[in-house]
Amino acid sequence: YTIHEAELCAVAEQLRNPTFIGVVETFQTEKLKHIKLAGYSLVSRRDRNDNSGWGGILLFVKNAYRYVIVHAGDSLATERSWHILQSDRGLISLCLWYRPPAVGEIESIISLTEELEELGDGCIGTMIFGGMNVHNGGWLTFSSGTSPEGCELQGWCAENGFEKGVKKPTRGEY
């Protein structure tokens, strides 16, 4: 636990202390429930439904911005949390999502629509970030191939006006 906390602090410093830090695959258990990050406030934590300690997501915000974001809710079935950010132009929904690698699993992608309508209602924009574990060689430059879930996510993004933001490999060469 202490090693991971120190590593998280080092990564935040390397990234020049961004306003938001989303962490996926936290591997948190009840025993390690109270993780801290110097200079940041914990906005939300969503553990895997089976309480196995695998997976999990955390969203931190710089202390100076802790009053402009609220945790709006969590997906019931997936490791996804929704937040509302107050900007000077209006409300923005932020979604942090970890989709474990599972070839052919598309239900978590399909369920995005209902959650976006419910938890992003009234917002001027939405950003979804995290680890989706999909491959689509024609869409995502650093994919190892094309999978059903990669095709589904590409279609969902096109249908809902989202653009991909991946600019470099996220794990190894992919």
N, C-alpha and C positions, 0 to 999 in steps of 0.2 A: 504493500500500500504506500509506504513512504517513498519507495523508489519511483513508483508511477506518478506520485504527486510532484516529486522533484523533476521528473522527466517532462511532465506537463508544463511546469513553470519554465523550464529551459526552452521548450518549443514555443511557448507564448513570447518569450524574449526574442528568440530567433525571428519570429514573424513580426517583430516590432510592436507587440502588444495590441493585437487587433481589437476592435470594439466587441465582437462576438467570437466565441470559441465553441464550436460544436464538436463533441467527442462521441465517436461510435465505437462499438465493441469495448465497452468499459469494463466488462467482466466484474461488475460490482455484486457483492453479496450483502446480506443484512449486516454482517460483521464490519464491512467497510462502507457503511452508509454515508458517512459525513466527509466526503472529499472536499478539500478547499484549494483555492487557487489565489495566491496573493494579488490583490488589486482588482479582483473580480467577485461578482456575486453569482451564486447558482440560481438560474431562472427555472430550470426544470430538470427532472430526472425521470427516466422511464426504463424500468428493468424488464427483462424478458418475462412473459407471463408465467412460465414454469418455475421461476425463482431458482434456476439452475446456476446462476452466476455467469452464464454465457451471455454474449451480446450486450445490449443495454446502450442507452444514449444519455448524454448530459449536455445542457446548454448553459454557458457562462456569458455574462455581460460585464464590461468594465464597470466598476463601481459608480463612476460619474454618470452612467446611462441607465442605472438600474430602475429608475422611475419612469422610463419611456417604453418599457416592454413588460408585457404580462403573458403568463402562460394561459392560453385559451382552452387547451384540452389535449387529450391523447387519443390516438386510435385505440379502439378496443381490441383489435386483433393483431396489429403489427407494432413494431418498435418505431413509432412515429409520434412526434409531439408538435403541437401547433402553438404559435405565439403571435401576439399582435404588437406591432411596433408603432409608436406615435412619431411621425416625422413632421417637418414643417409644411409638407404638401398633403398630408393625409395619412390614413392608417395603411400599414403594410403588413401582410401576413408572412411569417417565417415558419417554415416547416423543416424540422430536423428528422431524418429518416435513416434507419439502418435496415436494409433488406438482406438477410443472410443469403449466401449463395445457394440457390435451389433451382436447378434446370427445370424449366417448364412451369414454375410457380408464377402465375400472373394475377391471382386474386388480389394480392397486396397492391398491385398497380391499378386494377379496376376500381378498388375501394377508394382510391385517391379522389375521384370525382365527387362522391358524396361528402367526404370530409372537407374538400375545398369549398363546396357550396355552403356547408354548414359553418365551418370555422373561419373561412376567408370572406364571408359575406360583408359587404360594405367597405372592403379594402380597395385601394387604388392599384395594388400590385401584390404579387406573391413570389417568394423565393423558396425553392425547395433544395436542400443540400444535405449531404451525408454520404453514406456508402450504399449504393443501390445494387452492386454486384451483378451488372448486366453486361452483355457483349453484343455488339452490332457493328460489324466491320465496315459497313457502308455509312454509318452514322457517327460512331465513336472511333476516332483515328487509332487509338491504342488497344483495340479489342483483339482477343485471341481467336475470334470467329464471330458467328452470329447465333444467338439463342432465341427461343420463343419469347422470353421475358425482355430481351433487348429490343425485339421487334415491337412488342406490346408497349414498352415505355416510349419508344420513338413515336409510335402512332398516337399515344396519349398526349405527348408533348406537342405534336403538330396540331392535334385537335383542340388543345386548350391554350395555344399561344405561348408555350414555353420554349426556351432555347437552352441548349446544353452549354455548360460552362467549363467542361474538362479541357484543359490546355496541354496537359502532359500526363505521362503514365502515373497511375496512383499506387500501383504495386508491381514491383519488378519492371518488366518491359511493357506491361499492359496497364 
